[in-house]
Amino acid sequence: MELFTRIFDSYVGMLSLGVILFMLGMFVWFYKFFTKKIAEEDQARNNKN
């Protein structure tokens, strides 16, 4: 419980939490973006043949 108290009570803890959430969101966005582009490229390659 002390961990949660430190994260939510201090300014540095809130910034750290914000950075962690931002990085997780960035990971999700990049994963979706790259999987979509790979699927499009595979489909274009299959249609070409």
N, CA, C and O of each residue as an XYZ file, in Angstrom:
196
protein
N       0.817     -1.192      0.000
C       0.000      0.000      0.000
C       0.859      1.253      0.000
O       0.427      2.293     -0.497
N       2.053      1.178      0.540
C       2.920      2.359      0.563
C       3.279      2.798     -0.848
O       3.452      3.989     -1.105
N       3.391      1.837     -1.766
C       3.708      2.152     -3.146
C       2.619      3.034     -3.756
O       2.919      4.038     -4.402
N       1.358      2.659     -3.552
C       0.261      3.442     -4.100
C       0.199      4.823     -3.461
O      -0.114      5.807     -4.132
N       0.492      4.897     -2.194
C       0.502      6.186     -1.517
C       1.589      7.086     -2.096
O       1.352      8.275     -2.308
N       2.752      6.552     -2.349
C       3.834      7.347     -2.930
C       3.514      7.786     -4.355
O       3.826      8.910     -4.748
N       2.892      6.897     -5.127
C       2.590      7.238     -6.516
C       1.548      8.349     -6.590
O       1.719      9.297     -7.356
N       0.484      8.252     -5.817
C      -0.619      9.196     -5.942
C      -0.463     10.458     -5.106
O      -1.189     11.426     -5.331
N       0.445     10.480     -4.162
C       0.578     11.646     -3.292
C       1.631     12.633     -3.751
O       1.521     13.822     -3.451
N       2.643     12.183     -4.466
C       3.719     13.104     -4.824
C       3.631     13.501     -6.293
O       3.073     12.778     -7.118
N       4.186     14.649     -6.595
C       4.205     15.169     -7.959
C       5.030     14.258     -8.864
O       4.629     13.965     -9.991
N       6.174     13.816     -8.371
C       7.039     12.927     -9.154
C       6.345     11.586     -9.399
O       6.477     11.008    -10.478
N       5.623     11.102     -8.426
C       4.885      9.857     -8.588
C       3.807      9.965     -9.650
O       3.604      9.037    -10.432
N       3.111     11.100     -9.680
C       2.087     11.313    -10.701
C       2.712     11.408    -12.090
O       2.158     10.886    -13.057
N       3.856     12.068    -12.191
C       4.550     12.132    -13.479
C       4.997     10.749    -13.925
O       4.872     10.408    -15.101
N       5.512      9.959    -13.010
C       5.936      8.601    -13.337
C       4.758      7.756    -13.807
O       4.875      7.015    -14.783
N       3.652      7.861    -13.134
C       2.452      7.132    -13.529
C       1.983      7.574    -14.908
O       1.576      6.749    -15.726
N       2.042      8.877    -15.166
C       1.667      9.384    -16.482
C       2.560      8.850    -17.580
O       2.077      8.496    -18.656
N       3.862      8.786    -17.322
C       4.799      8.267    -18.308
C       4.552      6.780    -18.555
O       4.587      6.332    -19.701
N       4.308      6.029    -17.517
C       4.041      4.597    -17.662
C       2.780      4.380    -18.491
O       2.772      3.545    -19.395
N       1.722      5.120    -18.195
C       0.474      4.976    -18.950
C       0.650      5.406    -20.405
O       0.103      4.778    -21.312
N       1.408      6.469    -20.625
C       1.670      6.929    -21.982
C       2.432      5.872    -22.775
O       2.104      5.616    -23.933
N       3.431      5.265    -22.174
C       4.211      4.237    -22.854
C       3.365      3.005    -23.166
O       3.508      2.418    -24.239
N       2.497      2.609    -22.260
C       1.603      1.482    -22.530
C       0.645      1.799    -23.676
O       0.383      0.951    -24.529
N       0.133      3.011    -23.688
C      -0.734      3.432    -24.788
C       0.010      3.466    -26.110
O      -0.538      3.079    -27.142
N       1.243      3.921    -26.088
C       2.064      3.947    -27.292
C       2.330      2.538    -27.799
O       2.318      2.300    -29.006
N       2.566      1.608    -26.893
C       2.784      0.217    -27.274
C       1.557     -0.343    -27.986
O       1.683     -0.994    -29.022
N       0.381     -0.095    -27.440
C      -0.856     -0.594    -28.044
C      -1.044      0.012    -29.426
O      -1.395     -0.700    -30.367
N      -0.812      1.331    -29.568
C      -0.989      1.992    -30.856
C      -0.018      1.440    -31.890
O      -0.427      1.131    -33.009
N       1.259      1.309    -31.542
C       2.249      0.796    -32.487
C       1.942     -0.655    -32.868
O       2.100     -1.030    -34.030
N       1.510     -1.466    -31.916
C       1.172     -2.856    -32.210
C       0.050     -2.934    -33.236
O       0.147     -3.682    -34.209
N      -1.013     -2.166    -33.023
C      -2.131     -2.156    -33.963
C      -1.694     -1.605    -35.317
O      -2.078     -2.143    -36.356
N      -0.906     -0.551    -35.316
C      -0.456      0.072    -36.561
C       0.376     -0.895    -37.386
O       0.130     -1.062    -38.580
N       1.350     -1.529    -36.769
C       2.234     -2.422    -37.515
C       1.527     -3.696    -37.961
O       1.778     -4.176    -39.066
N       0.654     -4.253    -37.132
C      -0.064     -5.447    -37.566
C      -0.997     -5.126    -38.728
O      -1.172     -5.949    -39.627
N      -1.597     -3.937    -38.719
C      -2.455     -3.525    -39.831
C      -1.639     -3.357    -41.114
O      -2.066     -3.799    -42.181
N      -0.482     -2.729    -41.017
C       0.364     -2.522    -42.197
C       0.896     -3.845    -42.742
O       0.983     -4.019    -43.957
N       1.247     -4.764    -41.874
C       1.732     -6.071    -42.320
C       0.615     -6.825    -43.031
O       0.855     -7.464    -44.055
N      -0.602     -6.757    -42.499
C      -1.732     -7.433    -43.138
C      -2.030     -6.815    -44.504
O      -2.326     -7.534    -45.459
N      -1.953     -5.480    -44.602
C      -2.175     -4.818    -45.890
C      -1.118     -5.225    -46.908
O      -1.431     -5.465    -48.074
N       0.130     -5.301    -46.468
C       1.208     -5.686    -47.373
C       1.049     -7.134    -47.837
O       1.270     -7.441    -49.009
N       0.671     -8.013    -46.929
C       0.437     -9.416    -47.312
C      -0.704     -9.527    -48.310
O      -0.623    -10.289    -49.273
N      -1.760     -8.772    -48.079
C      -2.900     -8.816    -48.997
C      -2.517     -8.266    -50.367
O      -2.913     -8.829    -51.388
N      -1.755     -7.178    -50.405
C      -1.314     -6.616    -51.677
C      -0.388     -7.585    -52.400
O      -0.455     -7.711    -53.622
N       0.462     -8.259    -51.665
C       1.375     -9.228    -52.268
C       0.603    -10.428    -52.830
O       0.951    -10.940    -53.895
N      -0.442    -10.881    -52.124
C      -1.257    -11.991    -52.593
C      -2.081    -11.614    -53.825
O      -2.275    -12.433    -54.724
N      -2.559    -10.376    -53.859
C      -3.342     -9.925    -55.008
C      -2.473     -9.722    -56.243
O      -2.956     -9.828    -57.370
N      -1.223     -9.436    -56.037
C      -0.296     -9.211    -57.155
C      -0.003    -10.518    -57.888
O       0.176    -10.526    -59.106
N       0.044    -11.619    -57.144
C       0.372    -12.931    -57.749
C      -0.790    -13.556    -58.409
O      -0.673    -14.652    -58.958
